[in-house]
Amino acid sequence: MVPDGEQQEMVKPKANWELIRVVVSLIFLVIGLVFEKAGGASYFFIPLYIVAVLMGGWGNFRKAIYSIPRLDFNMGVLMSVDCKFRA
């Protein structure tokens, strides 16, 4: 109930960006896996895998981007370097 003369503001729910990134990452991963198992050329499925890794690990990549110029080698930097050299 809202008192007379006042309007009720509609509050939009905030999107859960972490969940959205995980779902998008999963979609790209599955599409890449389907292309790979179907015998597709590597230039089709490797970019899909790269997008999946970037979307899924964006939190760590973002922390690493801010930490590297300050020479603050935290877990975000270490995980990003690990992903880069494993790919």
MIPA-769912 format. One record per residue (C-alpha): x, y, z. Coordinates in steps of 0.25 Angstrom, whole numbers, plus 5000, padded with zeros to 4 digits. Layout:
XYZ/...
// end
This chain:
500050005000/500550144996/500050265003/499250364995/500050464986/501250364986/501650284974/502150144976/503550124969/503749994961/505049934965/505649854954/506349724959/507849724957/508349624947/509249514953/510349544943/511249424948/510149324945/509949384931/511449374929/511449234933/510249194924/510849264912/512149194915/511449064915/510749094902/512049124895/512749004901/511648914896/511548974882/513048954881/513048814886/511948784876/512748844865/514048774869/513348634870/512648654857/514048664850/513948814848/515148904845/515948954856/515749094852/514249074856/514349014869/515649074875/515049214876/513749154882/514649094893/515449224895/514149304897/513649204907/514949214915/514849364915/513449374919/513549264930/514849324936/514449474934/514549504949/515949454950/516349514937/515849654942/516549644955/517849604947/517749724938/517649814950/518749744958/519849724947/520249874946/520349884961/521149764961/520249704971/520249554967/519049504974/518149374970/517449444959/518849474952/519349324955/518049264949/518049354937/519549314934/519149174936/518049174926/518849244916/519949144916/519049024917/518349064904/
// end
